[in-house]
């Protein structure tokens, strides 16, 4: 994101309009209906992408259809925020089809996580627009959302400073810098593309789910040999859910072994086991927002006033 200034949307309040998009995998049965009911109960207006219920192999419609829904809502002056329905795969394929000049001139946060990481980071790279990672519509359970998710999401929507106390100390120190990260595989998929964000002097955070330890080792190795660990001002390692050895259980170590091995090579302020990832209770984080990592005390402060 060289020479691109961060752009910020207005705070989101009840009565505003949410644009529902499915940039990744097709919707599960009932997800759209429960999402509409929940957000209307919370006092928001809803607009639905016209292609949202389509399916094309692993994606919710063709690349062109999903990109069309995204751009429709960026162009719509009545829509305040884009909300992803679910994760899965394929949001990365929408990136070449987006109009970044329109997005830059109409900044609106994209809310999502998991596969939405590719879309959020790609847009951030091209425009500097901030998004919120850690929630999508699949987190709505019986018309309710986990307390930590809803609390931190509301802080992001209202642009209020907040703090998260969690994670275990790896390297002591305190650093203030923008947050950049998300799902690790989606982040690495952007490497070497025009949509790779700048990690220099950023607080890097990441998580993963359902990937074997030996593959995770390769992913950490890529961060290392690419110099990203050296460029980053700080590192937050989130949760690695269901990352167990299934095909090669007798080779190598556990996911904890892999993370601990790489923690010894990270030299900047760092914490691990931070409550962000594919877990029931997680925090929502604002991509691109100035934040302070106090690794000594396992604390992350989000500064919307900076």
C-alpha positions as CSV (number, residue, x, y, z in Angstrom):
1,X,0.0,0.0,0.0
2,X,2.8,2.3,-0.9
3,X,2.0,6.1,-1.0
4,X,-1.7,5.4,-0.4
5,X,-3.2,7.3,2.5
6,X,-5.7,5.4,4.7
7,X,-9.3,6.4,3.9
8,X,-12.0,6.1,6.5
9,X,-15.7,5.8,6.3
10,X,-18.2,7.4,8.6
11,X,-19.4,5.7,11.8
12,X,-22.3,3.2,11.3
13,X,-25.4,3.6,13.4
14,X,-28.8,2.0,13.7
15,X,-31.1,3.1,10.8
16,X,-28.2,2.9,8.3
17,X,-28.4,0.4,5.4
18,X,-26.3,-2.7,5.2
19,X,-25.5,-4.3,1.8
20,X,-25.3,-8.1,2.1
21,X,-22.8,-9.7,-0.3
22,X,-21.5,-13.3,-0.8
23,X,-18.0,-12.8,-2.2
24,X,-16.9,-16.3,-1.3
25,X,-18.7,-19.7,-1.2
26,X,-22.5,-20.3,-1.7
27,X,-24.9,-19.6,1.1
28,X,-26.1,-22.4,3.4
29,X,-29.9,-22.9,3.6
30,X,-31.6,-20.4,5.8
31,X,-28.5,-18.1,6.2
32,X,-30.0,-15.2,4.2
33,X,-33.3,-15.3,6.0
34,X,-31.8,-15.4,9.5
35,X,-29.3,-12.6,8.6
36,X,-32.1,-10.3,7.4
37,X,-34.2,-11.0,10.4
38,X,-31.3,-10.3,12.8
39,X,-30.1,-7.0,11.3
40,X,-33.6,-5.7,11.0
41,X,-34.2,-6.6,14.7
42,X,-31.0,-4.6,15.5
43,X,-32.5,-1.6,13.7
44,X,-30.7,-1.7,10.4
45,X,-32.0,-1.5,6.9
46,X,-31.0,-4.3,4.5
47,X,-30.2,-4.4,0.8
48,X,-29.4,-7.8,-0.8
49,X,-27.0,-8.3,-3.7
50,X,-28.9,-9.5,-6.7
51,X,-26.6,-12.4,-7.3
52,X,-26.2,-13.4,-3.6
53,X,-28.1,-16.8,-3.9
54,X,-26.3,-18.0,-7.0
55,X,-23.7,-20.8,-7.0
56,X,-20.8,-21.7,-9.4
57,X,-18.7,-24.6,-8.1
58,X,-16.9,-23.2,-5.0
59,X,-18.2,-19.7,-5.3
60,X,-21.5,-17.9,-4.9
61,X,-21.9,-17.0,-8.5
62,X,-19.3,-16.2,-11.2
63,X,-16.5,-13.8,-10.5
64,X,-18.3,-11.1,-12.5
65,X,-21.6,-11.6,-10.6
66,X,-19.9,-11.4,-7.2
67,X,-17.9,-8.3,-8.2
68,X,-21.0,-6.7,-9.6
69,X,-22.7,-7.0,-6.2
70,X,-19.7,-5.5,-4.4
71,X,-19.5,-2.5,-6.8
72,X,-23.2,-1.9,-6.7
73,X,-23.1,-1.3,-3.0
74,X,-20.0,0.9,-3.2
75,X,-21.8,3.0,-5.8
76,X,-25.1,3.1,-3.7
77,X,-25.0,6.3,-1.5
78,X,-27.6,4.8,0.8
79,X,-25.5,1.8,1.7
80,X,-23.1,2.4,4.6
81,X,-21.4,-0.9,5.0
82,X,-20.9,-4.2,3.1
83,X,-21.5,-7.3,5.1
84,X,-20.3,-10.7,4.0
85,X,-22.6,-13.6,4.5
86,X,-20.0,-16.3,5.0
87,X,-16.5,-17.4,4.2
88,X,-15.3,-20.4,2.2
89,X,-13.3,-19.7,-1.0
90,X,-12.8,-17.5,-4.1
91,X,-13.2,-13.9,-2.9
92,X,-9.6,-13.3,-4.3
93,X,-10.9,-13.8,-7.8
94,X,-13.1,-10.6,-7.6
95,X,-10.1,-8.3,-7.0
96,X,-9.2,-7.8,-10.7
97,X,-12.8,-6.9,-11.5
98,X,-13.3,-4.1,-8.9
99,X,-13.1,-0.4,-9.7
100,X,-10.7,1.0,-7.0
101,X,-11.2,4.6,-8.0
102,X,-14.9,4.3,-7.1
103,X,-14.1,2.5,-3.9
104,X,-11.5,5.1,-2.9
105,X,-14.1,7.8,-3.4
106,X,-16.9,6.0,-1.6
107,X,-15.2,4.3,1.4
108,X,-17.3,1.8,3.3
109,X,-16.0,-1.0,5.6
110,X,-16.3,-4.6,4.3
111,X,-17.2,-6.8,7.3
112,X,-16.1,-10.4,7.2
113,X,-13.3,-12.8,8.0
114,X,-11.8,-16.1,6.9
115,X,-11.9,-16.0,3.0
116,X,-13.0,-12.4,3.0
117,X,-9.4,-11.6,4.1
118,X,-8.4,-11.7,0.5
119,X,-11.0,-9.2,-0.5
120,X,-10.4,-6.9,2.5
121,X,-6.6,-6.9,2.1
122,X,-6.8,-6.5,-1.6
123,X,-9.0,-3.4,-1.3
124,X,-6.8,-2.1,1.5
125,X,-3.7,-2.5,-0.7
126,X,-5.3,-0.6,-3.6
127,X,-7.1,2.1,-1.7
128,X,-6.1,2.2,1.9
129,X,-9.7,1.6,2.9
130,X,-10.2,0.1,6.3
131,X,-12.4,-2.9,6.9
132,X,-13.5,-4.9,9.9
133,X,-12.4,-8.6,10.3
134,X,-13.8,-11.1,12.7
135,X,-17.6,-11.4,11.9
136,X,-19.9,-12.6,9.2
137,X,-23.5,-13.6,9.0
138,X,-22.8,-17.2,9.9
139,X,-22.0,-16.0,13.4
140,X,-25.7,-15.3,14.0
141,X,-27.0,-18.1,16.2
142,X,-30.7,-18.2,17.1
143,X,-30.9,-14.4,16.5
144,X,-27.9,-13.8,18.8
145,X,-24.2,-13.1,18.4
146,X,-21.4,-13.9,20.9
147,X,-20.8,-11.1,23.4
148,X,-17.2,-10.5,22.5
149,X,-17.9,-10.4,18.8
150,X,-20.9,-8.1,19.1
151,X,-19.1,-5.7,21.6
152,X,-16.0,-5.3,19.5
153,X,-18.0,-5.1,16.2
154,X,-20.1,-2.3,17.7
155,X,-17.0,-0.5,18.8
156,X,-15.7,-0.7,15.2
157,X,-19.0,0.5,13.7
158,X,-19.2,3.4,16.1
159,X,-15.5,4.2,15.9
160,X,-14.9,4.1,19.6
161,X,-11.5,3.2,21.1
162,X,-11.4,-0.2,22.8
163,X,-8.9,-2.7,24.3
164,X,-8.6,-6.5,24.1
165,X,-6.8,-8.3,26.9
166,X,-5.7,-11.7,25.7
167,X,-2.9,-13.7,24.3
168,X,0.3,-15.0,25.8
169,X,3.6,-13.1,25.8
170,X,6.2,-14.2,23.3
171,X,8.4,-11.1,23.1
172,X,8.1,-8.1,25.4
173,X,7.7,-4.6,24.1
174,X,5.1,-2.0,23.0
175,X,4.5,-0.8,19.5
176,X,2.0,1.5,17.9
177,X,1.2,0.9,14.2
178,X,-1.7,0.0,11.8
179,X,-3.1,-3.5,12.0
180,X,-2.8,-5.7,8.9
181,X,-3.7,-9.3,8.6
182,X,-6.5,-11.9,8.8
183,X,-6.6,-15.6,7.6
184,X,-3.1,-16.7,7.0
185,X,-3.7,-18.8,3.8
186,X,-5.7,-16.0,2.2
187,X,-3.0,-13.5,3.2
188,X,-0.3,-15.7,1.6
189,X,-2.4,-16.1,-1.5
190,X,-1.9,-12.4,-2.2
191,X,1.9,-12.6,-2.1
192,X,3.4,-11.7,-5.4
193,X,0.1,-10.3,-6.8
194,X,-0.8,-6.6,-7.3
195,X,-3.0,-6.9,-4.2
196,X,-0.3,-7.8,-1.6
197,X,-0.4,-5.2,1.2
198,X,2.6,-3.5,2.6
199,X,3.6,-5.2,5.9
200,X,6.4,-2.8,6.7
201,X,6.0,-1.1,10.1
202,X,2.6,-2.7,10.6
203,X,1.2,-4.9,13.4
204,X,0.8,-8.3,11.6
205,X,-2.0,-10.6,12.9
206,X,-3.2,-13.9,11.5
207,X,-5.1,-17.1,12.2
208,X,-5.8,-20.4,10.5
209,X,-8.2,-23.3,10.6
210,X,-8.2,-27.0,9.4
211,X,-4.7,-27.0,8.1
212,X,-2.1,-29.7,9.0
213,X,0.9,-28.6,11.1
214,X,3.5,-29.4,8.4
215,X,1.6,-27.1,6.0
216,X,1.4,-24.4,8.7
217,X,5.2,-24.8,9.0
218,X,5.6,-24.0,5.4
219,X,3.3,-20.9,5.7
220,X,5.4,-19.6,8.6
221,X,8.5,-20.3,6.5
222,X,7.1,-18.2,3.7
223,X,6.5,-15.2,6.1
224,X,10.1,-15.7,7.3
225,X,12.0,-16.0,4.0
226,X,9.9,-13.2,2.4
227,X,11.2,-10.9,5.2
228,X,7.7,-10.1,6.5
229,X,8.6,-11.0,10.1
230,X,11.5,-8.6,9.9
231,X,9.5,-5.8,8.3
232,X,6.6,-6.0,10.8
233,X,6.5,-3.7,13.8
234,X,4.8,-6.4,15.9
235,X,3.1,-9.8,15.5
236,X,-0.1,-11.1,16.9
237,X,-0.6,-14.9,16.4
238,X,-4.3,-15.8,16.8
239,X,-5.9,-19.2,17.1
240,X,-5.1,-22.2,14.9
241,X,-8.3,-24.3,15.2
242,X,-8.4,-27.9,14.2
243,X,-4.9,-27.8,12.8
244,X,-4.0,-31.4,13.6
245,X,-2.0,-34.0,11.8
246,X,-4.3,-36.3,9.8
247,X,-2.3,-37.5,6.9
248,X,1.1,-37.7,8.5
249,X,0.5,-38.0,12.3
250,X,3.9,-39.6,12.9
251,X,5.9,-36.9,11.2
252,X,6.9,-33.6,12.8
253,X,5.1,-32.0,15.7
254,X,1.8,-30.5,16.8
255,X,0.6,-27.1,15.8
256,X,1.8,-25.8,19.2
257,X,5.3,-27.2,18.4
258,X,5.3,-25.3,15.1
259,X,4.1,-22.0,16.6
260,X,6.6,-22.2,19.4
261,X,9.4,-23.0,17.0
262,X,8.7,-19.9,15.0
263,X,8.1,-17.7,18.0
264,X,11.8,-18.2,18.8
265,X,12.6,-16.6,15.5
266,X,10.3,-13.6,15.8
267,X,12.3,-10.6,17.2
268,X,9.6,-7.9,17.4
269,X,7.0,-7.5,20.2
270,X,4.8,-10.6,19.8
271,X,1.9,-12.5,21.5
272,X,0.2,-15.8,20.6
273,X,-3.1,-17.5,21.4
274,X,-4.9,-14.1,20.8
275,X,-8.7,-14.5,20.7
276,X,-9.1,-14.0,16.9
277,X,-9.8,-16.8,14.5
278,X,-12.2,-19.6,13.8
279,X,-13.5,-19.8,17.4
280,X,-17.0,-19.2,18.9
281,X,-15.9,-16.1,20.9
282,X,-13.4,-13.8,19.1
283,X,-12.7,-10.1,18.7
284,X,-13.4,-8.0,15.6
285,X,-10.4,-6.0,14.5
286,X,-10.2,-3.0,12.2
287,X,-7.8,-3.5,9.3
288,X,-5.5,-0.6,8.7
289,X,-6.4,1.1,12.0
290,X,-3.7,2.6,14.3
291,X,-3.3,0.3,17.3
292,X,-1.0,-0.3,20.2
293,X,0.3,-3.8,20.9
294,X,1.5,-4.1,24.5
295,X,3.1,-7.6,24.2
296,X,4.5,-7.4,27.7
297,X,1.0,-7.5,29.2
298,X,-0.9,-9.2,26.4
299,X,-3.0,-6.2,25.4
300,X,-4.1,-4.6,22.2
301,X,-5.5,-1.1,22.2
302,X,-7.5,0.2,19.1
303,X,-7.2,3.9,18.5
304,X,-10.0,5.4,16.4
305,X,-8.9,8.8,17.5
306,X,-5.6,8.5,15.6
